[in-house]
Amino acid sequence: MATQNNQRQTDDDQQSLSRSAYRAQKRKEQAAFEQRDRERLKAETRYARQHTNPQYDPSEEEALVSQKVNRLKRRLNWAILGLSLAIVATFLVLFFVEF
């Protein structure tokens, strides 16, 4: 019984905020959020400075680039083949199936 009264009392306290008190509360929440966001951005920039991309030899970099390009070429070719087969299958279904 007492917990219900306490619950009602806290609900009433939350509902009975005046506009100015509500606005002040929201300003405080916004300021706290902006402070956390600034700290997060500082931590991210600090992490980015500490963990830079490794530097490769020019020959290793060329090898990596050529491997990536070849992999992308293969994927693109398979995607084109799959789409072409799907288009042909769609035309065959539309041609032979009567609606």
SVG drawing of the C-alpha trace seen along z (x, -y; Angstrom):
<svg xmlns="http://www.w3.org/2000/svg" viewBox="-5 -29 63 50">
<polyline fill="none" stroke="black" stroke-width="0.4" points="0.0,0.0 2.8,-2.4 4.7,-1.7 1.6,-2.5 1.3,-5.8 4.9,-6.6 4.5,-5.6 1.5,-7.9 3.4,-10.7 6.4,-10.5 4.0,-10.4 2.3,-13.5 5.7,-15.2 6.6,-14.4 3.3,-15.7 3.2,-18.8 6.3,-20.5 5.7,-24.0 6.7,-25.0 9.8,-26.9 10.9,-23.9 10.3,-21.5 12.3,-23.7 15.1,-24.0 15.2,-20.3 15.3,-19.8 18.2,-22.4 20.1,-20.5 19.6,-17.2 20.6,-18.8 23.8,-20.3 24.7,-16.9 24.1,-15.2 26.3,-17.8 29.1,-17.3 29.0,-13.5 29.0,-14.0 32.1,-16.3 33.9,-13.7 33.0,-11.0 34.3,-13.0 37.5,-13.7 38.0,-10.0 37.3,-9.1 39.8,-11.6 42.4,-10.4 41.8,-6.8 42.0,-7.7 45.4,-9.4 46.7,-6.4 45.5,-3.8 46.5,-5.1 46.5,-2.9 49.7,-1.0 52.1,-2.1 52.9,0.6 55.7,0.9 54.7,-0.4 55.1,3.2 52.9,4.6 50.4,1.8 50.2,2.6 49.6,6.3 46.9,5.5 45.2,3.1 45.3,5.6 43.9,8.4 41.0,6.2 40.3,5.1 40.3,8.7 38.0,9.8 35.6,6.9 35.7,7.8 34.8,11.4 31.9,10.3 30.6,7.9 30.7,10.5 28.7,13.0 26.2,10.2 25.8,9.4 25.3,13.1 22.8,13.6 20.8,10.5 20.9,11.6 19.6,15.0 16.8,13.5 15.7,11.3 15.7,14.1 13.7,16.3 11.2,13.5 10.7,13.1 10.2,16.9 7.7,17.0 5.8,14.0 5.9,15.5 4.8,19.0 2.4,18.5 -1.0,17.1 -2.7,14.7"/>
</svg>
